[in-house]
Amino acid sequence: MAKEPNKFKLSTEPYKGVRDFYPSDMAVQNYIFGTMRKTAESFGYSEYEASVLEPAELYRAKSGDEIVNEQTYTFTDRGEREVTLRPEMTPTVARMVAGKQRELSFPLRWFSIPNLFRYERQQRGRLREHWQLNADLFGINSLEADVEIISMASTLMANFGAKQSDFEILINNRENIKSILAKEFGDDEEKTRQYLTLLDKKKKMGEEVFKEEEIKLFGKNISLAKGAGEYTEKIIETLHKIGIKNARYGEEIIRGFDYYTGMVFEVYDTNPENNRSLFGGGRYDNLTAIFGGESVPAVGFGMGDVTIHDFLETHKLLPIPKSSTQIYICTIGDVGEYANELANTLRKENMNVGVNIMDKKIGDQIKYADKLKIPFITVVGEEETKTKILKIKNLASGEEKTLKESEIAEFLNK
């Protein structure tokens, strides 16, 4: 009996809020990840990883029921355990540090590029799935540690090709702000929390709307004129001395997570077309204590791949995607055996080589290689199998070089 055709046509679109990465997209993504990894390692940071699944109670304890219920992918597994796809990495790394606190040698300089999930409204720079560089320094509560983290963030931007005029680093201190607010609200923790939440939204809502909201909530406008504080000023002064001139005090910088305990910072794009926060971080000295152990001082930041991609696109800093294949071997006639021998010889020289297996004319083979942005080709025919001398052609420039088989790898690896 003939099989009935499927009545329902499946969509080719990915799940809402996530992305497919075709090879050209993946080339850019690998560039972003590579720059992140190289920069973190240059500061002496070691890479770690963990499962994307965490017990939901980890986020309930840290962030509360509302965030878990409304902004995460949380479900009950077959063992009746409540599980969450991690929305951020900081609670995970705090759990890992707390779990082996007595075995680890402090200070710890760790980084990861985890896959993260948040169930929220999509907008520019924010999707439901993204990757993020997390860099954290555990075990030191000092100005030097805070400066190191901000310095890495600045170096990361420079390694992406950004000039200091392309972005600014805004720095604040949550404890300093809280001490100012204590004079306004006394011991009223709820009013302090409300003000910090409002302040976190100031950049988006603008000065006038912010002042209107202040009056609605507190009956007056509240002054943070003395908000920088000596510690923040010292950080900025130190950063300026080491050449990071685009660091300044940011009154509105507060960071949304309540676990931040001191210095906080955000990196902002200065281009009017993308004038927004790119990423940020700060000091969180008490997070490991939720696991029952001692508090470990910590400072770090997270840079998402979506916002940095938007920044690179805005500033025309995205790399031109290119093939990872360095050379494509075209064939004429029955020369497949030698073509594959040549390919394997070059692969042993750490080269990436593609070999024609299509029954197509030489012109079509070259067009295929060019479309895939493979930079070089060579053509193998009966003559080449005998002489082991080949012409290497640069598809972009059209230039050709005649080489012995033994000279090809050295030529292409220059």
N, C-alpha and C positions, 0 to 999 in steps of 0.2 A: 504494500500500500504506500502510495506516495505521501511524503511528509507534508503536512499543511504548512504554508508559509506563516511566519510569525505575524500576528495581527497588530502587534504593538512595536512601533519603531523606537529603539532606544536612542536617547540623546547622545551626541558626541561631546557635549559640554561637560566640564568638570563640575564637581560639587560646588555650590555657591560659596564664594569667599576663599577658594583655594586655586592653585595654579598648576597647569601642566608646564613642563619644561622640555621643549623640543631642543635638539642639539645646539642650535644657535643661542637659545635662552640659557641652556646649561653651561655653555662656554662663558657667558657673562657671570652666571652664578658662581662658577668655579673660580673666576677671577676675584669676585668679592670675597668668597671664603678664603682663597689663597692669601689675599692681602690681610685679612683679619688674622689668620693663623700666623703668617710671617711676622706681623707686628707684635702680637702677643709673645711669641717666642723670642723676639729680639729683646724684650724686657725681662727675660728669664722665667716666663710663665709656662707651666706644664699643662697639657691637655687632659681632660677627664670627660666622662660621659655617664649617662644613667638611662634607665628605661623611660619612655614617654608616659608610662602609666604610673600614677601615684595614688595612695589611699586618699579619698576625698577629705578625710578628717584633717589631713595636713593643711589644706586650704581653709577649711572651716575654722581651725584653731588660729590661723594667721590672719585671714581676711574676713571671716564671718559668713553666715548662711546666705545672705543676700547675693554676694558675689559668686559663690559656688552655684547657687540655684539659677542665677540669671545670666552669668557670663562665662560659664565653663561647659565643656562637654563631660557631663557626669552621668554614670550609669551603674546599674547593679549587675555584677558578673554572675556566672552560674553557681558560684559558691556563696551567693548572697552577700558579697562584699561590695561596698560602694567605692567606685573607682573613677578617677578623673584623668583626662588627657591634660598633661601639664600646661598651664597657661603662662608660666614663667619658670625660670630656673633657680632663682635665689633660694626658695624654700628647700629645693632638692639638694643643692650644694651645702646648705646649712645642716640638713639631715645627715649627709655623708660625713661632714666634718665632725658633727656631734657623735656619730656612730663609732668613729675611730680616733676620738680626740686624744687619748693617751698614747696612741701608737704613732701619731703624726709628728713630724718635726716642723715647728713653727719658726719663722713665718711661712705660710703657704702662699705661693703665687700660682693660681690655677685659672684655666680658661676652658671654655667649651663653646660649641656652635650648635645649640640644640634646636630641634623642631618644636614649635610651640603652637597652642590652639586656644582661641578665645571665641566664644559665641557672642558676637556683637555686630552692630550695624557697620556695614562696609563703608569706607570713605577713602579719599586719597591718603596713602601712607599707612592704611590700617586694613588688614584683611583678617579672615578667620584662622588662617594658618600662616605662619612665617618662621623664618630662622633668625637666630639672634646670637651675636657674639656676647658672651658673658665673661668678664674678666674680674677676678676678685683677689684681694690681698687680705689674708687672715692672720691675726696674731699680733698686730701692731696698731696701737692707738696713738698716732702722732701726725703732726703736720706734714712730715716727710712722706708718710704713706699716702695721705690725701693728695699731695702734689704729684706723687708718682702715678696715681691712677688718672688724674686729669692730664698729665703729660702724655700718658699712653694714648688717651683719647685724641689729643691734639696731633700726635705723631701719626695715628691711624688716618686722620683726615689728610695730612700731608702725603702719606703713602698712597692715597687715592688720587693724588694730583691737585688737591685743593690748596689755594693760597689762603693766608690768614685773613685776608679781606673777604673771602667767600663765606666765612662763618664766624660766629662769636661764641665764647664760652661764658655763660652766666652762672655765678656762684652765690650761694646763700648758706644759711645755717639754721636748721629747724629749732635747735635749742635756744638760739639767740632770739628768734622770733617768738617762741613760747614765753621767754622771760619778759618780752615787751608786752605781749598779750596778757600776761598775768597781772600787769598793772592796770589793764583795761577791764578784765573780766574776773579778777581774783581767782578763786578756786573753781570757777564754773568751767569744768572740762568740756561740757557739751557746746558752749559758746566758742571755746577755743577750737574745738574740732570743726564746727561750722565755718569759722573764719578761715581756717587752713584749707578747707575744701573749696571755699569761694576763691581764695587767693590762688589756688592751683589752676583755676579757670580764667584768671584775669587776662592773660595774654590773648585768649580766644575771644573773650567778650568785649574787650576794649575798655578804656579808662572810664568813659561816661556811664556805661551800663554797670560796670563794677561798682562805681560810687553809688548808683541808685540801689543796687542790691545790698550794699553795706548799710544804707539807711533803712531799708526794709527790714533787715535782720537785726540790726543793733541800734537803730535810732540815731545814728551819727556816722560820720566818716572817721576812720581810725588811721592814725599816722604811724608809719613805720620809717620815718625819716632817719632814725638812728639805728636802722636795722642791720647794717653791714656788720658791725662789731669788729673788735680787734683781731679775732682769729681769721675771719674772712678776709680782712684787709691784708693780713700777713701772708695768706695763701696767694692772693693776687699779686702782691709785691714780689714774692718768691718766683711765681710763674713769669712775671715780666723780666726778672733778672736772668732767667734761663732762656729767654727769647720768645716766650708765648705772650705776645703783646695784645692779643684779642680777648684776654680774660678780663671780666669786669663783674661788679656786684649786680645781681639781679633780684630786685625786691620781690618780684612775683614768683620766683623759683621756689617751689616747696616740695615737689614730687608727690604723687598721689598715694603712695603706699605708707601706711602708718608705721612700718617697721624702721624707717629712717630715723636716726638718732642725733645726727649732727650735720656736718657739711653735706650739702646737696648741690648738684650742678646739672645744667642742660646745655647741649650744643645746638645752636640755632643757625639756620641758613639765612644769610643776609640778602639773598636775591629776592626782589619783590614778587617774582613769579612763584616762589616756593618758600615764602617767609614763615617758617614754622620750626618747631622743635624736631630735631633729627634723632637725638637719643640723649640719655643722661644716666645719672647714678648718684651715689653718695655713700655715707657711712651708716652702717647698721650693726650696732655692737651687742644687741641682745637677742638676735633671732635664734641662735643655737640653744638658748636657755629654754625654749618651748619643748625641747626634747628631754628636759630633766637634768641636763648637765650644767657645767659652768658656762657663763657667757664668754664668747670669744670675740674680741674686737674685729671688725671687718669693714672693708670699704671696696666698692666695685662699681661697675657700670654695665649696661647692656645696649648694644647697637643692633637694630633690626635690619634685615636685608631689604625690606620694602622701602623704608625711608631713605636709606643710603643709595638705593637704586634711583629713586626720584631725584635725589641731590645730584648724582653723577649725570643723570639725563638733563637736568636743568642747566648744569654748568658745562655740558658737552664734554664730559670726562669719561663717558662709557667707552670701553675698548671696542674695537671693531671685531666682531666674532670671526674666528678663524678655525679651520679644521685642526684637530689634533694629529691628523695624518700628515706626515712630512713629505712623502713622495708616493705617487701612484704609478704602478708599472702597467703600461699598456702593452698589448700583445698583438702580433700579426702571425697568423698561422698556428701550427701545432707546436707551440713553445712553452706550454704551461709548466712542464717539469722544470725547465731552467728558470722561468720567471719566479716560481715558488722557491727554488734554491737560492736565487738572488735575494728575494724578500727575507728569507730566514737568515741569510748571512748579514743583511743590514740590521735585522731585529736584534741580533747578537751584539751589535754595536749600539744598542739602545735607541734605535730609530723606529718610528711608527710608519708602517708600510702597508699600502693597499695594493691588491693585485686584481687585474681584470679577469672576470670569469664569465663575461657576457659575450654572446656571439654577435658583436656589433662592429661596424667599421671603425677605423682608427680615429676618424674625426669625431664620431659620437662618443668614443671613450674619453677623448680629451675634453669635450664639452661637459661630460659627466664630472670629471675631476675638477674642472673650473667652477662648475655650479656648486660643488661641495667646498669650494675655497681651499682646495689642496694646493700648496704653493708650487710644488715641482712635479714634473712627470718625466718618465723615460719610456722609450719604446723598444720592446724586445722583439726582434725577428730572427730569422734563421742565421743571418750574419753575426748578430750579437752573441748568439749561443756559441759560435766558434771563436770569435776574437776576444770576448769578455771586455770589449770596449763599448761604452754607451754614451749617448748624448743626453745630458740632463738639461731640461728646459724650465726656466722660470716663467710660469704662466702670466704673471702680472707684467713683467717687463719684456717678455719674448726672448730674452737672452738665452743662449745655449752654451754649454760647456761640455767638451768631449773628455771623458775620464775613463781610466781603467776601473774595473769593478772594485778593486782594493782602495781606490781613492774617493769613492762616492760618499762614504760616511763622514770622512774628515771634511770634505767640501760642504756638505749640508749642515754639519754641526758647528760651523764657524759662527 
